[in-house]
Amino acid sequence: MNRQHTTIAMLFLMAASAFGEASSDDAGKRLVDEFVDDVVTFQGSFEQSLIDADGQVVENTIGMLEIQRPGQFRWSYIEPYEQWLVADGVNIWSYDVDLAQVTVKPQAEALANTPALLLGGSAGALDQFEYQGSYVETATTWVRLVPKDTASGFERVELGFVADTLSRMVFFDNLEQTTLVQLYEVAVNEPINPDRFEFVVPEDVDVVGVPAVVDTMAP
């Protein structure tokens, strides 16, 4: 097991357990509001760890996260396998390169009440979450949000901000698994090529699902 990944995972879990002392002040709420409302583009590399219900790290991955508001993001896994998750504002495309398979779902339906809704910065995204306070751990301000509809499969999300910039994310699902994400080399409100948020289905791949189609004739 990679020592760096394990250390990061333990730090995340220690921070998460400290939420028993969460503050009810508005510092964390301001950070989340600014991330959703003021950030137009966001990009950085990430290390991600999946921890099971027994507290064991079962998977480590690295990749790139790119966000273009409103409603677009690209989550690209690079190692140990290549997979793309592309939200183009209408549909969300999941492409597993090794399996040569694409899964597509209408974006509004797929992201409702999930943490990914916050990444896209869709209008009213915060209305689907309950703010439960913030906690300062070393230089990181941790913010806890709980989806109002738990049918999404997520129990809660905790966002870590350093110097007002999102640098860590922790997702707790209903299966008692925890996903930990550490962001590096973050750039905020710098241009990103729009092509990064367009998905063209490659040849010779299986497509599962039916994409939504925008009615260009609608008034």
SULQUIJO-V690514 format. One record per residue. N is the residue number from 1. PHI is phi as a letter, one per 30 degrees, with the letter a starting at -180 (none if undefined). PSI is psi as a letter, one per 20 degrees, with the letter a starting at -180 (* if undefined). D_FIRST is the distance of its C-alpha to the first C-alpha in whole Angstrom. Layout:
n = [N	N]
phi = [PHI	PHI]
psi = [PSI	PSI]
d_first = [D_FIRST	D_FIRST]
This chain:
n = [1	2	3	4	5	6	7	8	9	10	11	12	13	14	15	16	17	18	19	20	21	22	23	24	25	26	27	28	29	30	31	32	33	34	35	36	37	38	39	40	41	42	43	44	45	46	47	48	49	50	51	52	53	54	55	56	57	58	59	60	61	62	63	64	65	66	67	68	69	70	71	72	73	74	75	76	77	78	79	80	81	82	83	84	85	86	87	88	89	90	91	92	93	94	95	96	97	98	99	100	101	102	103	104	105	106	107	108	109	110	111	112	113	114	115	116	117	118	119	120	121	122	123	124	125	126	127	128	129	130	131	132	133	134	135	136	137	138	139	140	141	142	143	144	145	146	147	148	149	150	151	152	153	154	155	156	157	158	159	160	161	162	163	164	165	166	167	168	169	170	171	172	173	174	175	176	177	178	179	180	181	182	183	184	185	186	187	188	189	190	191	192	193	194	195	196	197	198	199	200	201	202	203	204	205	206	207	208	209	210	211	212	213	214	215	216	217	218	219]
phi = [none	d	d	d	d	d	d	e	d	d	d	d	d	d	d	d	d	d	d	d	c	e	d	c	d	c	d	d	d	d	d	d	e	d	d	d	c	c	d	c	b	a	b	l	d	b	c	b	b	c	c	d	d	c	i	c	d	c	a	b	b	b	l	b	c	b	b	b	d	c	i	b	a	b	c	c	d	c	b	d	b	c	b	c	b	c	c	c	j	b	b	c	c	c	c	c	d	d	d	h	b	c	c	b	b	e	d	d	d	d	c	e	i	c	e	d	d	d	d	d	i	d	e	i	e	d	d	c	b	c	d	c	j	b	a	c	b	h	c	c	c	c	b	c	b	b	d	d	c	d	d	d	j	c	d	a	b	b	c	c	c	c	h	i	c	d	b	b	b	b	c	c	c	d	c	i	c	b	c	c	b	c	c	b	h	d	b	c	h	c	e	b	e	e	d	d	c	c	b	c	d	d	d	i	b	d	c	c	j	b	d	d	b	d	d	d	c	d	d]
psi = [p	p	h	g	g	g	g	g	g	h	g	g	h	g	g	h	i	i	i	i	k	q	q	j	a	j	g	h	h	g	g	g	g	h	g	h	h	i	o	g	q	p	q	r	r	q	p	p	p	p	p	a	i	j	j	p	o	i	p	p	q	q	b	q	p	p	p	o	q	q	j	p	r	p	o	o	p	g	q	i	q	p	p	p	o	p	o	j	i	g	r	p	p	o	o	o	g	h	i	l	p	p	p	q	q	p	g	h	g	h	i	p	j	q	h	h	h	h	g	i	k	q	p	j	g	i	i	j	q	p	p	j	r	r	p	p	o	d	j	p	o	p	p	p	q	p	p	h	o	i	i	i	i	p	g	r	q	p	p	p	p	p	l	j	p	p	i	q	q	p	p	p	r	i	j	k	q	p	p	p	p	p	q	q	l	p	p	p	k	q	q	p	p	h	h	i	j	p	p	p	p	q	q	k	q	p	p	p	r	p	q	q	p	p	n	i	i	q	*]
d_first = [0	4	6	9	8	7	11	12	12	13	16	17	17	19	22	22	23	26	28	30	32	32	35	38	39	39	36	34	36	37	34	33	37	36	33	35	38	38	35	36	33	30	27	24	20	18	14	13	11	13	13	15	18	16	14	11	8	9	9	9	12	14	18	21	24	27	30	34	36	38	36	34	30	27	24	22	19	18	14	13	17	20	22	24	26	29	32	35	37	38	36	32	31	27	27	24	25	23	25	28	29	30	31	33	34	37	35	37	36	33	32	34	33	29	27	28	32	31	29	32	35	37	40	40	36	36	39	37	35	36	35	34	34	31	30	29	26	26	27	26	28	27	29	29	30	31	32	36	35	32	33	31	28	26	27	27	25	25	25	24	27	27	31	32	29	26	23	21	21	20	21	22	23	25	23	21	18	17	16	16	17	17	20	21	24	26	29	32	35	35	36	34	36	37	36	32	33	35	34	36	35	34	36	35	33	33	34	34	36	39	39	41	44	46	49	51	54	54	56]
